[in-house]
Amino acid sequence: MVPCTLANARDVANDRCRGDAVMNVLRAAVIMTLTAAAVAASGATQAPPRSAKDGVYTAAQANRGKAVYDAQCVECHGTMTSVTPDLAPLLGDYVFQAAWKNRSLTQLFDRIRDTMPQNKPRTLSPEQTVDLISDILNANGLPAGDVPLANDVETLKQIRMDAGLP
């Protein structure tokens, strides 16, 4: 049997090769169509990033977060509004805002969860961590809203910090 080549496929007498070539073209077309559809569908399901300026936490969460901050964080960070020498970075000032500009709340969640409190890392629950983030957002002048901030990473990934920005 003669192997199918491009030259054989063009030969009108070689029906088997022409059939193989046509099937290969059809397979390629189907694969390209399915790939394009998958790419379009994945882009359609991704929501654009939200801003923390949109009221992504509730006042109740911020209040609970303040209690967590007072119990777990104030010893190292001081109050949110006053600089205290020899303490960890202030979480409610322009330096914090610049450092977190355009970063996702997932990054802040991960940082707090994995490294805080410094003397007892990974001891805060996901709910306490989200409440603490809510207090930090509040201290940075970002408004509360009606819907609680979720503690799931995929939701937090879609929210940008935008702290203190116009």
N, C-alpha and C positions, 0 to 999 in steps of 0.2 A: 504494500500500500504506500502511495506517495504521501509524504508529510505535507500538511497544509502550510503554505506560506502566503505572503501577501501576493506574490506573483501568481500562485495557483488559484487563489480566491478570485482573482480577476479573470481567470480562464473560464469562459462560459461552460466549457465541457466538464469542469470540476464542481459539480453541484454540492458535494459534501463539504468542500472547503468554503464555498460561498455561504452555505448554511451556517457553518461554524463562525465565520466572520460576522454574519448578520446577528447571530446570537450574542457574540461578544460585544458588539456595538449596543445591542438592546440591554444587556446586563449593565454595561457602563452607564447607559442613560438612566436606568432605574436606580442605580447606586447614587449617581449625582443628584437625581431628583429627591431621593429620600434624604440624602445628606443636607441638601438645601432646605428641605422642609423642617428637618430637625434643628438646624441652625436658626431658622426663622422662628420656630416655636419656642426655642429656649430664650431668644431675645424678647419675645412677646410676654413671657411669664415673669421676667425680672422687672421689678418695680424700680423706678429711679430712686436714688438715695434720698432719704428724708433728712430734715434738719432738726436738730435739738431745739431750734427756735419755734418749732411747730407745736409745742406743748405735749411732749412725749411721755410725761410722767404726771402723777397726781400730787396734790398738796399733801395728802395723807402719806404717800411714799416718802416725800421729802421730810416730813415730820418724824417718821420712823427712822429715816436715814440720819437725821440730826441726833437722835438718841444713840444710834450705833456709833456715829462719829464721836460724840461726847464720851462714850464708854471705851471705844477702841482706838481712836485716832488722835484726839486732842493732845494726848501726852507727847506725841512726837511732832505733830503738825501745828499745834497751837490752834487758836480759833481761826475760822475761815477768813476773817477780815483784818487781823492784825499780825504784822510780821514780828516774829520772836526770834532773836538771834540764837544760833546754834540748834535750831529745830529743822526738821525736814521741810521740803518746799511747801509754801502756802498754796492751798488748792483753790483759792478764790481771787486770784490777781492776774495781771496782764502776762506775767511769765508763764503761768499755767495755761492761760488762754492761747498764747502763742505756741506753746509746746503741743497743744492738743488740737490746734486748728486743722480742720478737714480730716481728722482721724475718726474712725468709727467708734461707737460706744462699745463694741466688742473688744477693741483694744484696751479701753479703760477697764472694762469688766475683767478681762484676763489679767491685767496688771494688778488690780486689787485682789482678785481671787488667788493669784499665784504668789504674791509677795507681801500681802498685808494681813493683819498687823505684822510689823517687822519681827517682833518677838514670837509670833504665833501664826506664821503664814498658812494659808489654806484652811483656816478655821471658820471663816465666815460662810454662811449658807448662801446659795444663789439669791434667795430673797433678800437677805441682809445686804448683799453686794449691790443689787439693783436699787434698794432703798438708799444706800450710801451714794450711788451715782446720782440718784434723784436729788439728794441734798447738795451734792457738788454742783449739779446743773442749776439748782435754785440759788446757791451762793454766787454763781457766775451770772446771775441776772437772766437766766433762760426761763421762760414762763412754764407754769404747770398747765396741764390740760385735764380732760375728762376721762381719758383712758389710761390705765396703769401701764407703766413700762414693763414689758415682758422680760423674763429672765432667760429666754432662749437665745442662743448665740446667733442663729440665722436672722432673727428679727433685729437684734442689736447691730448686726453687721450692716444693715440698711440705713442706720441713723448716723449722721455726721455730727460731730461735736459742735462746731461753729461757735464756740464760746466767746461771748463778748463782742462778736462781730456785728457790724451794722446790717 
